[in-house]
Amino acid sequence: MKWGHLCFMIEEKMYFIIAIDEDNSFSIKCDPEEFDALTARDGIQQAHHMAKRQWIRVDNLEVFHETELKKRVADSRAMVLAKLPKKTQAKYA
């Protein structure tokens, strides 16, 4: 838990954060090349207080179909993991 939100992390690096006590809005890391297409969709915007064009805020869990949500969470985790040292990455392979 951070800032009253449930955070999913690898080695203290967040890849998914959800406001479970509020409206189930969540923020997730995204590929900057997909940012414009994602934020053009209803219910998705730039995540507040997160890296510009690298994080999106999604209004609720229903914005993404279950399959897309699972893929986006996995992709977010992979992006964060890829930035960690090789030795650390090996622990999660």
C-alpha positions, 0 to 999 in steps of 0.5 A, spaced: 500 500 500 502 506 498 498 513 498 492 509 500 492 505 494 494 498 492 501 498 488 504 492 484 511 492 484 518 489 482 524 491 487 520 497 489 518 499 482 511 500 481 508 497 474 500 497 477 497 502 482 489 501 483 484 505 488 481 500 491 477 504 496 474 509 491 472 507 484 477 502 482 481 507 477 488 505 476 494 507 473 499 503 469 505 504 465 504 504 457 509 504 451 509 511 449 508 509 442 501 507 444 500 513 449 496 517 444 491 512 441 490 509 449 488 516 451 484 518 445 479 512 448 474 514 453 475 513 460 483 513 459 487 519 460 495 521 462 496 519 470 497 524 475 503 525 478 506 519 474 511 520 468 508 524 462 506 519 456 509 513 460 503 512 465 495 512 463 490 512 468 484 508 467 477 510 470 475 503 472 476 496 470 471 495 465 474 500 460 479 494 458 476 487 456 479 482 461 484 479 456 486 486 454 487 488 461 491 482 463 496 483 457 497 491 459 498 489 466 503 483 463 506 489 458 507 494 464 511 489 468 515 487 463 517 494 461 519 495 469 523 489 469 527 491 463 529 497 466 532 493 472 539 490 472 540 484 469 542 480 475 535 482 478 531 481 471 534 473 472 531 473 479 524 474 475 525 470 469 
